[in-house]
């Protein structure tokens, strides 16, 4: 099948109408409303239900809420979470409190922000951040260890004080 095209006249051959139309679009956009966001000062409004990066929290006494059950590690689809249990030795300072992990890592480059780790956690030790800006200069900076995750999470106040001495 052959498509018939109309012949260009002397005005259209050097593409002058197309160039003029391009300049008109540029001038119209130049004087229109600005859509650029000034990032550090202006930020996106995070909608309700946003699933951001996971972090660990502490309880009211400052102890880690994670009990090293490793459910988050088992349920993580990309295997971004690594939990090292403490082993058989007990911490004499903790008293009658459940164990806490020896080490906890989340590789934020592998994390797909699905929120399954938060849903499966029986102790409510993992929560998702409302911040949508994670950055680093190299891959090692994006591997968050337990200290950094706890710094991001902070203290989470609960109504139930599970280990409160009576």
Secondary structure per residue as TSV (DSSP state, phi and psi in degrees):
chain	resnum	aa	ss	phi	psi
A	1	X	-	360.0	132.5
A	2	X	-	-107.8	133.2
A	3	X	-	-99.9	124.7
A	4	X	-	-84.3	127.4
A	5	X	-	-113.1	144.9
A	6	X	-	-77.6	148.0
A	7	X	-	-71.5	140.7
A	8	X	-	-81.2	140.5
A	9	X	-	-85.7	-177.5
A	10	X	H	-65.0	-25.1
A	11	X	H	-80.1	-31.8
A	12	X	H	-90.0	-20.0
A	13	X	H	-62.3	-42.0
A	14	X	T	-83.3	10.3
A	15	X	T	62.5	31.3
A	16	X	H	-62.3	-45.4
A	17	X	H	-61.1	-37.6
A	18	X	H	-66.6	-41.3
A	19	X	H	-66.4	-42.7
A	20	X	H	-63.5	-42.9
A	21	X	H	-62.2	-39.3
A	22	X	H	-62.5	-42.6
A	23	X	H	-64.3	-37.5
A	24	X	H	-64.5	-40.3
A	25	X	H	-63.4	-42.7
A	26	X	H	-63.1	-44.8
A	27	X	H	-65.4	-39.7
A	28	X	H	-64.2	-41.6
A	29	X	H	-68.7	-32.1
A	30	X	H	-63.8	-36.2
A	31	X	T	-98.6	4.4
A	32	X	S	-84.5	-179.1
A	33	X	-	-63.4	140.6
A	34	X	-	-76.5	136.2
A	35	X	-	-115.3	-1.4
A	36	X	-	-76.6	132.3
A	37	X	-	-97.8	130.5
A	38	X	-	-81.3	97.5
A	39	X	T	-55.5	-58.0
A	40	X	T	-64.1	-33.4
A	41	X	T	-82.8	-39.4
A	42	X	S	-107.7	137.7
A	43	X	-	-132.5	157.2
A	44	X	-	-66.1	146.0
A	45	X	-	-80.8	119.5
A	46	X	-	-79.1	122.2
A	47	X	-	-72.3	160.7
A	48	X	T	-65.3	138.2
A	49	X	T	88.0	6.5
A	50	X	-	-66.8	131.3
A	51	X	-	-104.2	104.7
A	52	X	-	-98.0	-154.0
A	53	X	-	-77.3	143.8
A	54	X	E	-78.0	150.9
A	55	X	E	-146.1	162.5
A	56	X	E	-98.0	152.9
A	57	X	-	-125.2	162.2
A	58	X	B	-108.1	160.8
A	59	X	-	-88.0	-173.2
A	60	X	T	-64.2	-29.6
A	61	X	T	-85.0	-0.4
A	62	X	S	88.8	8.8
A	63	X	-	-88.5	154.0
A	64	X	B	-69.6	131.0
A	65	X	-	-77.7	-20.2
A	66	X	-	-67.0	133.9
A	67	X	-	-109.2	14.8
A	68	X	-	57.4	40.7
A	69	X	-	-77.3	-17.8
A	70	X	-	67.7	16.5
A	71	X	H	-65.5	-38.1
A	72	X	H	-63.8	-37.6
A	73	X	H	-66.1	-39.8
A	74	X	H	-72.4	-32.8
A	75	X	H	-87.6	-14.8
A	76	X	-	-66.5	114.1
A	77	X	T	-60.4	-43.9
A	78	X	T	-88.2	5.4
A	79	X	-	58.3	47.7
A	80	X	-	-87.2	-17.2
A	81	X	E	-102.1	134.7
A	82	X	E	-128.5	119.7
A	83	X	E	-116.7	127.1
A	84	X	E	-105.7	113.9
A	85	X	-	-68.6	159.7
A	86	X	-	-73.7	-20.9
A	87	X	-	94.8	-171.9
A	88	X	S	-74.1	-22.9
A	89	X	-	-69.9	144.4
A	90	X	-	-104.8	154.4
A	91	X	-	-92.5	115.0
A	92	X	T	-67.1	-24.8
A	93	X	T	-69.5	-33.9
A	94	X	T	-72.1	-23.7
A	95	X	-	71.0	-128.1
A	96	X	S	-92.8	39.2
A	97	X	-	-105.9	148.5
A	98	X	-	-61.9	165.1
A	99	X	-	-69.0	159.6
A	100	X	-	-125.4	157.3
A	101	X	-	-69.0	147.6
A	102	X	S	-73.3	-37.8
A	103	X	E	-149.1	147.3
A	104	X	E	-145.0	120.8
A	105	X	E	-128.3	142.0
A	106	X	E	-128.3	121.9
A	107	X	E	-85.5	102.8
A	108	X	T	-68.7	-17.8
A	109	X	T	-75.4	-27.4
A	110	X	T	-91.3	-23.8
A	111	X	-	-62.4	135.2
A	112	X	-	-105.9	8.7
A	113	X	-	55.0	45.2
A	114	X	-	-83.1	-24.7
A	115	X	-	85.2	5.2
A	116	X	H	-65.8	-33.3
A	117	X	H	-63.4	-38.3
A	118	X	H	-69.0	-40.5
A	119	X	H	-67.1	-36.5
A	120	X	H	-86.5	-15.6
A	121	X	-	-67.4	117.2
A	122	X	T	-74.8	-21.2
A	123	X	T	-101.1	3.1
A	124	X	-	52.2	49.9
A	125	X	-	-96.3	-16.1
A	126	X	E	-115.3	129.6
A	127	X	E	-130.5	158.7
A	128	X	E	-97.6	134.3
A	129	X	-	-71.1	149.6
A	130	X	S	-90.3	-0.7
A	131	X	-	-86.7	136.9
A	132	X	-	-110.2	20.3
A	133	X	-	-121.0	104.2
A	134	X	-	-119.8	126.5
A	135	X	-	-146.9	157.8
A	136	X	-	-161.3	160.2
A	137	X	S	-85.4	-21.8
A	138	X	S	-148.7	176.9
A	139	X	T	-66.6	-33.9
A	140	X	G	-65.4	-32.6
A	141	X	G	-69.7	-21.2
A	142	X	G	-91.6	2.5
A	143	X	E	-96.8	99.1
A	144	X	E	-83.0	126.4
A	145	X	-	-91.8	179.5
A	146	X	H	-62.2	-38.5
A	147	X	H	-62.1	-45.7
A	148	X	H	-68.4	-39.0
A	149	X	H	-64.3	-38.2
A	150	X	H	-71.1	-35.7
A	151	X	H	-63.4	-40.8
A	152	X	H	-68.5	-37.7
A	153	X	H	-77.8	-42.9
A	154	X	-	74.1	-153.8
A	155	X	B	-102.0	134.0
A	156	X	-	-111.9	118.0
A	157	X	-	-78.1	129.3
A	158	X	-	-118.8	150.6
A	159	X	S	-75.0	-33.0
A	160	X	-	-89.9	123.4
A	161	X	-	-105.7	90.9
A	162	X	T	-63.0	-41.1
A	163	X	T	-108.9	22.2
A	164	X	-	-68.6	127.3
A	165	X	-	-74.7	136.2
A	166	X	-	-101.0	360.0
